Amino acid sequence: LRKYWDVAERPMLLLHSLPKPHDLYPTFINPQTGRWSSEKFTFGALADSFYEYLIKQWLITNKKETYLREMFDDAMIGMAKLLVQ
């Protein structure tokens, strides 16, 4: 079971380590470089599930993987700053 977790966690750790515009996650990442293809992001199609699953991943770990909660919290604060002005 641990080997599957390790495989699934690798992309999350990469996303966590990348600089994020407004603490949000751009829609596309270059698989060769592991960097954003652009800094465009969306809250709708192609992205809404990502933000939803950040919190679900944290809950599945019994709240032990705190970086997942931090990713979610930072994104929600970034989203609120852009939407509420």
C-alpha positions in Angstrom: 0.0 0.0 0.0 2.9 2.4 0.8 4.3 2.1 -2.7 1.0 3.3 -4.2 0.9 6.2 -1.8 4.5 7.1 -2.8 3.6 7.1 -6.5 0.5 9.2 -5.9 2.2 11.7 -3.6 5.1 12.6 -6.0 3.0 14.9 -8.2 1.4 16.5 -5.1 4.9 17.2 -3.6 6.0 18.7 -7.0 2.9 21.0 -7.1 3.5 22.0 -3.5 7.1 23.0 -4.3 6.3 25.1 -7.4 5.8 28.9 -7.2 2.1 29.6 -7.6 0.7 32.9 -8.9 -1.8 34.2 -6.3 -1.3 30.9 -4.4 -3.4 29.3 -7.2 -2.5 26.4 -9.4 -2.2 27.0 -13.2 -4.1 24.6 -15.3 -1.3 23.0 -17.3 2.1 21.6 -16.3 4.8 20.6 -18.7 5.5 16.8 -18.1 9.1 17.1 -19.4 10.1 20.0 -17.2 7.7 19.7 -14.3 7.0 23.5 -14.6 3.9 25.4 -15.4 3.2 25.7 -19.1 1.6 29.0 -18.5 0.4 31.0 -15.4 -3.3 30.9 -16.5 -5.7 29.3 -14.1 -9.4 28.7 -13.7 -11.8 27.9 -11.0 -14.1 26.0 -13.4 -13.6 23.3 -15.9 -10.2 21.5 -15.8 -9.5 22.8 -12.2 -12.5 22.6 -9.9 -11.9 19.0 -9.0 -8.3 19.6 -8.1 -9.2 22.2 -5.5 -11.9 19.9 -4.1 -9.6 16.9 -3.9 -6.9 18.8 -2.0 -9.1 18.8 1.1 -10.3 15.3 0.5 -6.7 14.0 0.3 -5.9 15.7 3.6 -8.9 14.0 5.2 -8.0 10.6 3.8 -4.6 10.8 5.5 -6.4 11.3 8.9 -5.2 14.9 8.7 -1.6 13.8 9.0 -0.2 15.3 5.7 -0.5 18.9 6.8 1.0 20.2 3.5 -2.2 19.1 1.8 -4.3 21.3 4.1 -1.8 24.1 3.6 -2.2 23.8 -0.1 -5.9 23.9 0.2 -6.0 26.8 2.6 -3.5 28.9 0.6 -5.5 28.3 -2.6 -8.8 29.3 -0.9 -7.3 32.5 0.5 -5.8 33.3 -3.0 -9.2 32.6 -4.6 -11.1 34.8 -2.1 -8.6 37.7 -2.7 -9.2 37.6 -6.4 -13.0 37.1 -6.2 -13.8 39.5 -3.4 -12.4 43.0 -4.0 
